[in-house]
Amino acid sequence: RMENVEEFRQYYDLNVFKVVSLNTQFLKIFEEVEDRVVIVNITSLCAIKPMGGMAYYCSGKAAREMYFKVLAEEKKNIRVLNYSPGPVETSMIDYIITQAVNENLKDVFVSFKKEGSLLKPEITANKCIKVLL
């Protein structure tokens, strides 16, 4: 899959470059009230821990997380939260379980599902809100 450079570009365009572009425009609009701006980046353990079979996802999350760390360093008035929600029960997990080529990766998520350790989206979203309040 990594040999498809165009697919890799499309992934980065959507998950990295468009995020940077959106935040750049957002900050231009709210420049005068920067001290009240809070930006939340939904990140992942995959941003700092490589997982076989997830090169797009891991590298994209790492790029986004670093972008937001640099943004926070450059714009001291804004607050940036890189929030890692944990293993969340989503269609991405189902895709990994049914389609992943990497058996170790598949096994990890199958065990998460069997053990009931996947989080419901609303649970982790509420935790994020509590952090922000």
SVG drawing of the C-alpha trace seen along z (x, -y; Angstrom):
<svg xmlns="http://www.w3.org/2000/svg" viewBox="-22 -42 30 54">
<polyline fill="none" stroke="black" stroke-width="0.4" points="0.0,0.0 2.9,-2.4 4.0,-2.1 1.0,-4.1 2.4,-7.7 -0.8,-9.3 -2.9,-7.6 -0.3,-8.8 -0.5,-12.3 -4.3,-12.3 -4.2,-11.0 -1.8,-13.8 -3.8,-16.4 -6.9,-15.6 -5.5,-14.8 -2.5,-17.2 -2.5,-20.0 -6.2,-20.8 -6.0,-20.8 -3.1,-23.3 -5.0,-25.4 -8.2,-25.4 -6.4,-26.5 -4.5,-29.2 -7.8,-30.7 -9.4,-30.3 -6.6,-32.1 -6.7,-34.9 -10.4,-35.4 -10.0,-35.3 -6.6,-37.1 -8.0,-39.9 -9.3,-37.5 -6.4,-35.1 -6.1,-35.0 -9.5,-33.3 -8.8,-30.8 -8.6,-27.1 -7.7,-24.6 -8.2,-20.9 -6.3,-18.4 -7.6,-14.8 -4.4,-12.8 -3.5,-9.3 -0.9,-7.1 0.0,-6.3 1.5,-9.8 4.4,-8.7 4.3,-4.9 4.8,-3.2 2.3,-0.5 3.0,1.9 0.4,1.6 -0.6,-1.9 2.1,-4.1 -0.4,-6.6 -2.2,-7.0 0.8,-7.1 2.8,-9.5 -0.2,-11.8 -1.0,-11.9 2.7,-12.6 2.8,-15.4 -0.4,-17.0 0.7,-16.7 4.0,-18.4 2.3,-21.1 0.1,-22.0 3.0,-21.9 4.9,-24.4 1.7,-26.5 1.5,-26.7 5.1,-27.6 4.8,-30.4 1.4,-31.8 1.7,-31.9 -1.7,-33.5 -3.7,-30.6 -4.3,-27.3 -3.7,-24.1 -4.8,-20.7 -3.5,-17.6 -6.1,-15.2 -5.6,-11.5 -9.0,-9.8 -7.7,-6.3 -8.9,-3.2 -12.4,-4.3 -15.1,-2.0 -15.3,-3.4 -15.6,-2.1 -11.8,-2.4 -11.4,0.3 -13.9,2.5 -11.9,1.9 -8.6,2.9 -10.2,6.1 -11.6,7.1 -9.1,5.7 -5.7,5.2 -2.9,7.1 -0.7,6.9 -1.8,9.8 -0.3,8.3 -2.2,5.1 -5.4,7.1 -4.8,9.2 -4.3,6.1 -7.7,4.6 -9.5,8.0 -8.4,8.4 -9.4,4.8 -12.9,5.5 -13.1,8.9 -12.0,7.4 -14.4,4.5 -11.6,2.0 -12.7,-0.1 -14.2,-3.4 -17.6,-4.6 -17.1,-7.9 -19.4,-9.8 -17.4,-8.7 -14.1,-10.0 -15.7,-13.2 -17.1,-13.9 -13.6,-13.4 -12.2,-15.9 -14.9,-18.4 -14.0,-18.0 -10.4,-18.8 -11.4,-22.0 -13.7,-23.2"/>
</svg>
